[in-house]
Amino acid sequence: MRDGWCVWITGLPGSGKSTVAEALIRILLQKSIHAQLLSSDELRKVLTPKPTYSLEERDIVYATLAYIAKLLTQNGVNVVIDATGNLRRYRENARNQIPKFMEAYLECPLEVCIERESQRTETRQAPKQIYKRALEGKAPTVPGIGQPYEPPTNPEITVNTAQHTPEQAAQKILTVILHKWYAKT
């Protein structure tokens, strides 16, 4: 059995991770490439139904996410992770466990992310109005405001989502996936 691959889509809250991940899954399916979407927000609902977003809780959630992705890829399942993973060490942990791994960084100015979050009606499992609450001092653990977001130092792809639609971003990520893992087959 051939190992699956894993793409971790990372970026600030509001950078478009969930929307781009869903678009990527659709485009992959059109090419008959199956992939399992793993969302940190969905996983949190199981692991930590009343999340505090503490450092300890984040350690558990992101370690679990990496472990599940490792198991899936070992069993031939391709994985798309939709998760902020605000500290580099979370993403590096996954990279160290998964042989076919890549990081897709959705670069987006904080001001754009804040504006998007303020206008969202569909949160895709994420907490609502996180930046508003963070700026009011009611949510001190929001990456980019109360907690650091450490951008990848060497992602396989960076897409500015303030300049590209989710579909364009997904297509750019797909191009790297195809080049990295399908060009030789």
N, C-alpha and C positions, 0 to 999 in steps of 0.2 A: 504494500500500500504506500502510496506517495503521501508525504507530509503535506498538510495544508499550510497556508501562509496567513499572516496576521498584519493588518494595517491599523495602527492606532491613530485616529483622527483627534488631534488635540488643539486647543486654543482657549482663549478666554470665554467665560460664559457670554453668550450672545454673538459669538463669532460665526455661528452657523453649523456647528458640529453635527447636530442631529439631522438637520435638513440635508446637509451634504452627505452624511452617512446613508440616509434613506435613498437619496438620488443615486449614490454609488451602488447600492444593493440592486436598485431597479436596472441600472445600466449593465451591471454584471449579469443579471438574469437574462437580459436581452441577448447576451453573448453566450448563454448557456453555462455561465460560471456561477456556481452556487456559493453563497457565503452566509454565515450566521452573524447577525448583528448583536453585539453585546453592549448594552447601555449601562453606564454607571448609575444613572438615575433609577433605572428599573431594578438593578441589582440592590441598590440601597433600600428599596421598598421591602425586600426580603431580609437582608442582613441587618438593617437598622431602620425599622419602621418609623421611628421618631428620631430622624437624624439630627446630630448636633454639629456635624462637619468639623469636629475636633481633629487635631493632628493624629491622635490614636485611631479614631474612627476612619479617617482617610487612609491610614496605613493598612487597616484591615480590608477596606473596600477595594483599594487598588491592588493589594496583594492577591485577593480573591479573584479579581478580574483577570489578572495576569495568569493565575493558576488555571482558571477555567479555559482561557484562550490557549494555554499550553496543551491541556488535555485534548481540546478539540482539534488543534492542529496536528497533534500526534496521531489522531485517528482520521486524518485526511480531510478534515473540515476547514475550509477557509473562514477567517474571522475578520470582521470589521468592528473595532472598538470605538465607541462614541463616548469619550470621557475627557474632561478637562485635564485630569492628572497634573495638577498645578505644580508639582515638584518634579524635576528631571529624574530623580531617583525612582519614581514610580514607573516611568516609561522605560528607563534603563533596566529595571528589574524584569520587565516583560521581554525586552530585547535580549537579555542574558539567558532567558529560559526558552525562547522560541527561535529556532534556527532561521526560519523564513519570516523575518520581521521588518517592518518599515514604519516610519513615523511620517504622518502627513500633518503639517503645521498650518492651521488656518490663522493667518496673520490678519488682525483687524484692530484698528485704533480703539482704545477704550471708550472714547466718546461715541463712536458708532455702535459699539456693543451696548452701551447704556441706553442709547436712543432705541435700538431694536428691542431690548428687553422691556422698555416702557410701553411699547406698542403691541407686544405679543399678546395674542389671545390664546393660542395653542402653545403650551409649554413642553409637551412631550415628556411628561413625568417630572420635569425640573420644577423647583420651587418658583412661585410667582413673585414678580417685582423685587428680585434679589438686589439689584443695584440701588433701587429707591430705598429699600430697608437698610442697606449697607451705608448709604450716604447719610441716613438719619441716625446711624449708630445702633440700629436694631439687629443688624446681622454682621457681626465683626469678622466673620470667617470667609467672606466672599473674595475669591482670587481676583487680584487686580485692584482691590480697594483695601480690605483689612488683612489679607493674606497675600503672599507673593504668588505670581504666576511666572515660572521660569520657562521661557521659550526654549525649544530644542536648540542645541548648539550645532547639530549637523543632521537635520531631517532629510529624508530622501526627497521630499518635496515640500515647498512652501507656496501657498496660494493666498493672495490677498483677497479676502472675501468682501472687502468694501469696494473692490474693483471688478469682481467676477460674480456671476450668478451662482447659486448652488449647483446647477447643472453643469456649468462651465468648470467649476471647482472639481466636481465629481469626475468629469471627463479628463481633466488634467491628472488626477490621482489614478484613474484607470490606465492612462497612457504609461505611467511609471510601473504599475502592476504588470501590465502586459510585457513591457520591456524587461522587467526584472525576473519574472517567473514563467513567461510563456514564449518568449522570443526563440528559445532554443528547442522547443518541442515541436 
